Amino acid sequence: MLPDEPVRPQPEGPAPLPGCYRHPERETGVGCSRCGRPICPDCMVSASVGFHCPECVRGEAAERRPARTLFGGLPVTDGALVTKALIAVNALVFLVTEYLSPEWGVRLAMLSGTHAGAFPVRFGVAEGPGEWYRLATAVFVHAGPFHILMNMVSLWVLGPQLERVLGRVRYLALYLLSGLAGNAFAYVVTGGNVYSVGASGAIFGLLGATAVLFRVTRTPLGPVIALLVFNLVITFSVSAIDWRAHVGGLIAGAVTGAGLMYAPRARRNLVQGLTVAGVLAVVVLMVVVETARLGA
């Protein structure tokens, strides 16, 4: 320094640290490794590299899409919860209708009839919308221990696999639509004169959807085709079995399953929703048209 050069002021100490962006009164030397905001220890969120601030953590969580099953359902720990619930409901209804209040078996059954004499009479589903609840309730009514045992064993064999790949909501929709379609088909084919109970239509719907699943996943179809043929042989061999409910449920299950499983990923929810709504609309249309015909 030259003798006549003025003395330069020296810094009195280190520069102050910035304050936390959420707590300005707290000085910190740490910044978010993503956006650079200064963050205090209370705001630090450990990341793979450095720390993130709460804002970046929330933004990252919002951007991250939840995991989905093969056909758009939410993955769950118990992949058979809905199947277990359906079995429990069927068992409960069976106990009530078979042993505690048998008259409820008639109230809930798929019952419909007409009498075209001098005074035409219609009862059950043929009577009108007030009795259409039977299309759904009959799916949970069974005629004897052997009947419910066979259906529940089939449900346990077919259900969990479909529930895991479809997700709970789609699987339940498939089951109920198949049962409804089976009863509606029986109602139309028999000309409004039918008495039917059981989950067989819904079970056949699951069987049809399983065939679609095997096709989509390129699983050999031999076992499911053999099971389907075996059940159809029994269906048409035993007079007490309502083949119409079986066939109707099978068709509805296969169509619904195809719509749920072949839906393109980009428009999956739309296509799946339209499939379910379309099958339901066909079921309702069948019942409405047949009831109107009977009343004409």
HELIX and SHEET records of a PDB file:
HELIX    1   1 PRO A   41  CYS A   43  5                                   3    
HELIX    2   2 PRO A   54  GLU A   63  1                                  10    
HELIX    3   3 LEU A   81  LEU A   95  1                                  15    
HELIX    4   4 VAL A   96  LEU A  100  3                                   5    
HELIX    5   5 GLU A  103  LEU A  108  1                                   6    
HELIX    6   6 VAL A  125  GLU A  127  5                                   3    
HELIX    7   7 PRO A  129  GLU A  131  5                                   3    
HELIX    8   8 ARG A  134  THR A  137  1                                   4    
HELIX    9   9 ALA A  138  PHE A  140  5                                   3    
HELIX   10  10 PRO A  145  LEU A  166  1                                  22    
HELIX   11  11 ARG A  168  VAL A  189  1                                  22    
HELIX   12  12 SER A  200  VAL A  216  1                                  17    
HELIX   13  13 GLY A  222  SER A  237  1                                  16    
HELIX   14  14 TRP A  243  MET A  261  1                                  19    
HELIX   15  15 ARG A  265  ARG A  267  5                                   3    
HELIX   16  16 ARG A  268  GLY A  295  1                                  28    
SHEET    1   A 2 VAL A  45  SER A  46  0                                        
SHEET    2   A 2 PHE A  51  HIS A  52 -1                                        
SHEET    1   B 3 VAL A 121  GLY A 124  0                                        
SHEET    2   B 3 MET A 110  HIS A 115 -1                                        
SHEET    3   B 3 VAL A 194  SER A 196 -1                                        
END                                                                             
